[in-house]
Structure formats: C-alpha cells, structure tokens
C-alpha cells in the first residue's frame, strides 16, 4: 500500500542521482531490443542454471583444496574437484559467449559486460594454468593448490561482478516498468 501523506521534495521530471537507468539513456545495461532477446533466449536459462552449479562445485572444491593444504591429505580428490570446477567454468564461458552473441551481437567483450569478460579471462587463465601444472606434472602439490586458490579468488571477484550486473539489470527493469506504467 502506497503512502499518500508524504509528498516528494523532488519536482516531477527532475533527474535524480542514481536513477540514470531510464529508457533511452546510454548508461542503461540493455536496450529494449537486447532485453527482449535476453528474456527470450534459452541461453539465459542455461546461464541461470550453470551459475549456481558452478558455485556449488566451487564450494566443495574449495573445501577439498583447503583440506589438502592444511592436512596434506585428499590431494587426488582436490585435483579432481579443481578439474571439475575448471570444466564447469569452460562450459559456462562457452555458453556465456553464445548468450552474449545472441543478446548483444558480440561473442565477448560487449560494452555492457566488457570488464566482466576481461576479468573472466584472468579466471580462465588461472584455471588453465592449474591444468597445465597438473597434466604436465610441473611444480609441487602446494604450488598447484595455491594456483587453484588464486583462480578461486579471481572467480569470487568475477562472480561478484556478474551479481552486481544482475542487480543493475533488475533495477533497470524496475525503472523501465515504472516509466511505462506512469
């Protein structure tokens, strides 16, 4: 229920700081056409399923890696978990680039997700380095696990970037919906 006993100190039509996500504004995350393509794409659902799966694999793997580093036990399980996490990461990156192509017309580095994609390259690089160390039998177990942790730290930052963008998209959608009904 809306309160009617308070009036806004801002005159109608006055720009409000932080409310820049309006239709036609170049700072908007999606144009109307991009939002429609996003909402109609099966790849949006695929990303929505893979992201939490990847996070769950990450949590289990993180526990196994920390266990291996602290006790020296479970190295095989930790290695398998990091390989699985890396395969899920590769899958979400491939499907994410397809999603980006469908929505924005670019395979990667669309302006709306440029910095997320840049940081994703670091995440991919660290996870791939782990595979090189493992498959090439290069370095020590501890070094390999530390590379995994570096990759996981980068992944957490990157996931935060995407969560923030998801929030921005929801806010933009709310502002656009209110503008249409007003």
C-alpha positions in Angstrom: 0.0 0.0 0.0 1.5 3.4 -1.0 1.6 6.2 1.5 -0.2 9.3 0.3 0.6 11.5 3.3 4.1 12.3 2.1 5.0 14.5 -0.9 8.3 14.2 -2.8 10.8 17.0 -2.3 11.8 16.5 -5.9 9.7 18.1 -8.6 8.3 15.8 -11.2 10.7 15.4 -14.1 13.8 16.4 -12.1 16.7 14.0 -12.7 17.5 12.0 -9.5 21.1 10.9 -8.8 21.3 7.1 -9.1 18.2 6.9 -11.2 20.1 7.0 -14.5 18.8 3.7 -15.8 15.9 5.0 -17.8 14.8 4.1 -21.3 16.8 5.8 -23.9 19.7 6.5 -21.6 23.1 5.3 -22.9 24.1 4.1 -19.5 21.3 1.5 -19.5 22.6 -2.0 -19.3 20.2 -3.3 -22.0 18.3 -1.6 -24.8 14.7 -2.7 -25.2 15.7 -5.0 -28.0 18.5 -6.5 -26.1 16.3 -7.1 -23.0 13.8 -8.8 -25.3 16.4 -11.0 -26.8 17.8 -11.8 -23.3 14.4 -12.7 -22.0 13.5 -14.9 -25.0 16.9 -16.7 -25.2 17.3 -20.3 -23.9 20.9 -19.3 -23.1 19.6 -17.1 -20.3 18.1 -20.1 -18.7 21.3 -22.1 -19.3 23.4 -19.4 -17.6 20.9 -19.2 -14.8 21.3 -23.0 -14.1 25.1 -23.2 -14.7 26.0 -20.3 -12.4 24.7 -21.9 -9.2 26.0 -25.3 -10.2 29.5 -23.7 -10.7 29.2 -22.1 -7.3 28.3 -25.3 -5.6 31.2 -27.1 -7.3 33.5 -24.2 -6.2 32.4 -24.5 -2.6 33.1 -28.3 -2.4 36.4 -27.9 -4.3 37.5 -25.0 -2.1 36.9 -27.2 1.0 38.9 -30.0 -0.6 41.8 -27.8 -1.6 42.0 -26.2 1.9 41.9 -29.7 3.4 44.8 -30.8 1.2 46.8 -27.7 2.0 46.2 -27.9 5.8 46.5 -31.7 6.3 48.3 -33.0 3.2 45.5 -35.5 2.7 43.0 -35.8 -0.1 45.2 -34.5 -2.9 43.5 -36.7 -5.5 40.0 -35.6 -4.5 41.2 -31.9 -4.6 42.7 -32.4 -8.0 39.5 -34.0 -9.4 37.4 -31.2 -7.9 39.5 -28.5 -9.4 39.4 -30.2 -12.8 35.6 -30.5 -12.5 35.4 -26.8 -11.5 37.5 -25.9 -14.5 35.3 -27.9 -16.9 32.2 -26.2 -15.5 34.0 -22.9 -15.9 34.8 -23.6 -19.5 31.2 -24.7 -20.1 29.8 -21.5 -18.6 32.2 -19.4 -20.6 31.3 -21.0 -23.9 27.6 -20.8 -23.2 28.0 -17.3 -21.8 29.7 -16.2 -25.0 26.8 -17.7 -27.0 24.4 -15.8 -24.8 26.4 -12.6 -25.3 26.3 -13.1 -29.1 22.5 -13.7 -29.1 21.8 -10.7 -26.8 24.5 -8.1 -27.9 25.7 -9.4 -31.2 29.3 -10.0 -30.0 30.9 -13.2 -28.8 32.7 -11.5 -26.0 33.6 -8.0 -24.7 30.2 -6.5 -25.4 30.3 -3.0 -23.8 27.7 -3.9 -21.2 29.9 -6.8 -19.9 33.3 -5.7 -21.0 35.0 -5.6 -17.6 33.3 -8.8 -16.5 34.7 -10.5 -19.6 38.2 -9.1 -19.1 38.3 -10.4 -15.6 36.8 -13.7 -16.8 40.0 -14.1 -18.9 42.1 -13.9 -15.8 39.9 -16.6 -14.1 40.2 -18.8 -17.2 44.0 -18.2 -17.3 44.5 -19.3 -13.7 42.2 -22.3 -14.0 44.0 -23.3 -17.2 47.4 -22.8 -15.6 46.3 -25.3 -12.9 45.5 -27.8 -15.6 49.0 -27.2 -17.2 50.6 -27.8 -13.8 48.6 -30.9 -13.1 48.8 -32.5 -16.5 52.4 -31.5 -17.1 53.5 -32.7 -13.6 55.0 -29.2 -13.0 55.7 -27.8 -9.6 54.7 -29.1 -6.2 51.3 -30.1 -4.9 51.3 -26.9 -2.7 52.1 -24.7 -5.7 49.3 -26.3 -7.7 46.8 -25.8 -4.9 47.9 -22.2 -4.5 47.2 -21.6 -8.2 43.8 -23.1 -7.6 43.2 -20.8 -4.7 44.3 -17.8 -6.8 41.9 -18.9 -9.5 39.1 -19.3 -6.9 39.8 -15.8 -5.5 39.5 -14.4 -9.0 36.4 -16.4 -9.6 34.7 -14.9 -6.5 35.5 -11.4 -7.6 34.2 -12.2 -11.1 31.1 -13.7 -9.7 30.6 -10.6 -7.7 30.8 -8.5 -10.9 28.1 -10.6 -12.5 25.9 -10.5 -9.4 26.2 -6.7 -9.4 25.3 -6.6 -13.1 22.3 -8.8 -12.5 21.2 -6.4 -9.8 21.7 -3.4 -12.1 19.6 -5.2 -14.8 16.8 -5.8 -12.3 16.9 -2.1 -11.2 16.8 -1.0 -14.8 13.9 -3.3 -15.5 12.0 -1.9 -12.5 12.7 1.7 -13.6 11.6 1.0 -17.2 8.4 -0.8 -16.0 7.5 2.1 -13.8 8.2 4.5 -16.7 5.8 2.5 -19.0 3.0 2.4 -16.4 3.3 6.1 -15.4 
